[in-house]
Amino acid sequence: MSDPVPLTTDHPGQVASATPPAPGGSRRLSDRWLAVAFISPALLLLLAMSVFPLLWALYLSFTDYSATRGGAAHFVWFENYTAILTSAQVHLRALTTLIYVVGAVVLQTVLGFTIAYLISRRTHGRGLLTTLFLVPMMLSPVVVGLFWRFMLDAQFGVINSMLGSLGLEQVEWLTRQRTALFSLIVVDTWQWTPFIMLIALAGLTAVPKYLYEAASIDRASEWFRFRTITLPLVWPLLLIAVLFRAIEAFRLFDLVYILTSGGPGVSTETLSFHVYKVAFLGFNTGTASAYGILMVLIVIVLTQLYLRYLNKLKED
């Protein structure tokens, strides 16, 4: 048997076989492109639905653009912002919004925490009670508005029928300036108190039981336990819930549109509803865009101040 023929090359300095690629190099590259492929649709959707409209509204806020007027928009720079900040009507709408936000959030916080505290003390039926209280929050705001508009009707409403059966005078809930804003606060409180209750209940159930046991050994009163154990541990979580509800109440539109349409007069016209009228009834798109940018700035500034307070509270 003949010996095997050795492999040779034309040039002695040439390597016979190619060096294998570094392990993992192409794999890392393919993983990176795979991650980009998965993230790109979400990023493009975010840019198209959030970032681009915000930048476009910022551009329109410096112009006199109107959706019903032909021709190109002309730059007016800060005239829209100056007109808004110096308008007495805007100040009135801002005051109405402030009264609504403070009234609704305070009432929801007090009722929500109270209900959560009472439920947390029960040992039986806690899940059923929690589910029943969460029903209003699951409904659409439009459905809630229509539901309460029929109930608060001055002639055929259930509320006035109950008052009449008790011999009390009927009330024009939605057509009088003194009661219209209060009715909005009550309806919003009925729907969103369960949100505060749910977060407060989660905080109450997370409080360590050994703290209450130690307080019982020391014969501490119920008020002392609540003031020194329950409230300090639940308070930070409750403040986060208040932040979410304040932002939602600040941009309220649907309940106002369904229940009062800003009336009677302008007594329930919040800033969001006023922006709707400026944009879609007055067709002053540039001015409405300036309204929107100012509202976004207000929410950002107040949220940052609130978060700083939360961080300081956490450090303390």
C-alpha positions in Angstrom: 0.0 0.0 0.0 1.4 3.4 -1.0 1.8 6.2 1.5 -0.8 9.0 1.5 0.1 12.0 -0.6 0.8 15.1 1.6 -1.1 18.3 1.0 1.0 20.9 -0.6 0.6 24.5 -1.7 2.1 26.5 -4.5 3.6 28.9 -2.0 5.3 27.6 1.1 4.2 30.7 3.2 0.6 30.2 2.4 -1.6 28.5 5.1 -3.4 25.5 3.9 -6.7 26.1 5.6 -8.6 29.3 6.5 -8.7 30.4 10.2 -12.2 29.6 11.7 -14.3 32.7 12.7 -14.2 33.9 16.3 -16.9 32.0 18.2 -20.0 34.2 19.1 -19.1 37.1 16.8 -21.8 36.6 14.2 -24.2 35.4 16.9 -23.9 38.6 18.8 -24.5 40.6 15.6 -27.6 38.6 14.8 -29.0 38.9 18.3 -28.5 42.7 18.1 -30.4 42.9 14.8 -33.1 40.6 16.2 -33.6 42.9 19.2 -33.8 45.9 16.8 -36.3 44.1 14.7 -38.5 43.4 17.7 -38.3 46.9 19.2 -38.6 48.9 16.0 -42.4 48.5 15.5 -43.1 49.7 19.1 -40.7 52.6 18.7 -42.2 53.6 15.4 -45.7 53.4 16.8 -44.6 55.5 19.8 -43.1 58.1 17.5 -46.2 58.2 15.3 -48.8 58.3 18.0 -47.1 60.4 20.7 -43.9 62.2 19.8 -44.8 63.5 16.4 -48.3 64.9 17.4 -46.6 66.6 20.4 -44.0 68.2 18.1 -46.6 69.1 15.6 -48.8 70.8 18.3 -45.7 72.7 19.5 -45.2 74.0 15.9 -48.8 75.0 15.5 -48.9 76.8 18.8 -46.6 79.4 17.3 -48.8 80.0 14.3 -52.3 81.3 13.5 -53.3 78.1 11.8 -57.0 77.2 11.5 -58.3 73.9 10.4 -61.1 75.5 8.3 -59.0 78.3 6.7 -57.1 77.7 3.5 -53.6 78.9 3.0 -50.4 78.4 4.8 -50.0 79.2 8.5 -48.2 82.3 9.6 -45.9 82.6 12.6 -47.2 84.7 15.4 -44.5 83.4 17.8 -45.7 83.9 21.4 -48.9 85.8 20.7 -51.1 82.7 21.4 -49.3 82.1 24.8 -49.6 85.8 25.8 -53.3 85.9 24.9 -54.0 82.7 27.0 -52.0 83.7 30.1 -53.6 87.2 30.2 -57.2 86.1 29.5 -59.7 86.5 32.3 -61.8 83.7 30.8 -58.8 81.3 31.1 -58.3 82.3 34.7 -61.9 81.5 35.4 -61.6 78.1 33.7 -58.4 77.4 35.6 -60.2 78.2 38.9 -63.0 75.9 38.0 -60.6 73.1 37.2 -58.7 73.7 40.5 -61.9 73.5 42.6 -62.9 70.4 40.8 -59.5 68.7 41.1 -59.1 69.5 44.8 -62.7 68.6 45.7 -62.7 65.4 43.8 -59.3 64.1 44.9 -59.7 65.0 48.6 -63.1 63.4 48.7 -61.9 60.2 46.9 -58.9 59.9 49.1 -60.8 60.2 52.3 -63.6 57.8 51.2 -61.2 55.4 49.5 -58.9 55.1 52.5 -61.8 54.8 54.9 -63.4 52.0 52.9 -60.1 50.2 52.5 -59.4 50.4 56.2 -62.8 49.0 57.1 -62.4 46.1 54.6 -58.9 45.3 55.8 -60.3 44.7 59.3 -62.7 42.1 58.1 -61.8 38.4 58.0 -64.8 37.1 56.0 -66.2 38.4 52.7 -63.3 40.7 52.0 -62.9 39.5 48.4 -66.6 39.9 47.6 -66.8 43.4 49.1 -63.7 44.5 47.2 -65.1 43.2 43.9 -68.4 45.0 44.5 -66.7 48.3 45.2 -64.6 47.9 42.0 -67.6 47.7 39.7 -67.9 51.5 39.1 -64.3 51.8 38.1 -64.8 49.1 35.4 -67.4 51.2 33.6 -66.7 53.5 30.8 -66.9 57.3 31.7 -69.4 57.8 28.9 -71.7 55.1 30.4 -71.3 56.6 33.9 -72.1 60.1 32.6 -75.3 58.9 30.8 -76.3 56.8 33.8 -76.0 59.7 36.2 -77.5 62.2 33.8 -80.7 60.2 33.9 -80.5 59.9 37.7 -79.9 63.6 38.3 -82.6 64.8 35.8 -84.7 67.5 37.4 -88.1 66.1 36.4 -87.7 62.4 35.9 -84.5 61.6 37.9 -84.4 58.9 40.6 -82.7 61.3 43.0 -85.4 63.9 42.9 -88.1 61.2 43.1 -86.5 60.0 46.3 -86.3 63.5 47.7 -90.0 64.1 46.8 -91.0 60.9 48.6 -89.3 62.2 51.7 -91.1 65.5 51.5 -88.0 67.5 50.5 -87.7 70.1 47.8 -86.4 68.9 44.4 -83.1 70.1 43.2 -81.9 71.1 39.7 -78.6 69.2 40.0 -77.2 69.9 36.5 -78.9 73.2 35.6 -78.0 75.4 38.5 -74.5 76.9 39.0 -74.4 76.1 42.7 -75.0 72.4 42.2 -73.6 71.6 38.8 -69.9 71.5 39.7 -70.8 69.7 43.0 -72.7 67.1 40.9 -69.6 66.5 38.7 -67.4 66.0 41.8 -69.9 63.5 43.2 -70.1 61.5 40.0 -66.3 61.4 39.6 -66.0 60.4 43.2 -68.5 57.5 42.7 -66.5 56.2 39.8 -62.9 56.6 41.0 -63.0 56.1 44.8 -62.5 52.4 44.2 -59.1 53.2 42.6 -57.9 54.9 45.8 -59.5 52.1 47.8 -57.6 49.4 45.9 -54.2 51.0 46.3 -54.8 51.8 50.0 -56.0 48.2 50.6 -52.9 46.8 49.0 -50.8 49.0 51.4 -52.8 48.1 54.4 -52.5 44.3 53.8 -48.7 44.8 53.4 -48.2 46.3 56.8 -46.4 43.7 59.0 -48.7 42.1 61.6 -45.9 41.8 64.2 -46.1 45.6 64.6 -49.7 45.4 65.7 -48.9 42.5 67.9 -46.1 44.5 69.6 -48.5 47.4 70.0 -51.1 45.1 71.6 -48.5 43.8 74.1 -47.8 47.4 75.0 -51.5 48.0 75.4 -51.5 50.7 72.8 -54.9 52.2 71.8 -56.5 51.8 68.4 -55.9 55.5 67.6 -52.2 55.2 68.6 -51.8 52.1 66.3 -53.4 54.0 63.4 -51.4 57.1 63.9 -48.0 55.6 64.5 -48.2 52.3 62.4 -50.9 52.2 59.8 -50.9 55.8 58.4 -47.1 56.3 58.2 -46.6 53.0 56.3 -49.5 53.5 53.9 -49.0 57.2 53.4 -46.4 57.1 50.6 -48.5 54.6 48.6 -51.5 56.8 49.1 -49.7 59.8 47.8 -48.9 58.0 44.6 -52.5 57.2 44.1 -53.4 60.9 44.7 -50.9 61.9 42.0 -52.5 59.6 39.4 -56.0 60.8 40.3 -55.0 64.5 40.3 -53.5 64.1 36.8 -56.7 62.4 35.5 -59.0 65.0 37.2 -57.0 67.8 35.7 -57.7 66.6 32.1 -61.3 65.8 32.7 -63.4 66.0 29.6 -65.9 63.1 29.1 -68.0 63.7 32.2 -68.3 67.4 31.5 -69.3 66.7 27.9 -72.0 64.2 28.8 -73.4 65.8 32.0 -73.3 69.5 31.6 -71.5 70.5 28.4 -69.8 73.2 30.4 -73.0 74.7 31.7 -75.0 76.3 33.1 -73.1 79.2 31.5 -69.5 78.3 32.0 -69.7 77.2 35.6 -68.5 73.7 34.9 -66.2 74.4 31.9 -62.9 73.0 32.7 -59.6 73.7 30.9 -59.9 70.5 28.8 -63.4 71.2 27.7 -62.4 74.8 26.9 -59.6 73.5 24.7 -62.2 71.3 22.9 -64.4 74.3 22.2 -61.5 76.4 21.0 -60.2 73.7 18.7 -63.4 72.0 17.3 -66.1 74.7 17.7 -64.0 77.9 17.1 -61.5 76.1 14.8 -58.6 78.1 16.3 -56.1 75.3 16.0 -53.0 77.4 16.8 -54.5 78.7 20.0 -55.8 75.3 21.0 -52.3 73.8 20.5 -50.9 76.5 22.8 -53.5 75.5 25.4 -52.4 71.9 25.1 -48.7 72.7 25.4 -49.3 74.8 28.5 -51.3 72.1 30.1 -48.6 69.5 29.5 -46.0 71.9 31.0 -48.2 72.4 34.1 -48.6 68.7 34.6 -44.8 68.1 34.1 -43.8 70.8 36.6 -46.3 69.9 39.3 -45.5 66.2 38.9 -41.7 66.9 39.3 -42.3 68.9 42.5 -44.6 66.2 43.8 -42.1 63.5 43.1 -39.4 65.5 44.9 -41.6 65.7 47.9 -42.1 61.9 47.7 -38.4 61.3 47.5 -37.8 63.6 50.5 -40.5 61.8 52.4 -38.9 58.4 51.6 -35.5 59.6 52.7 -36.9 60.9 56.0 
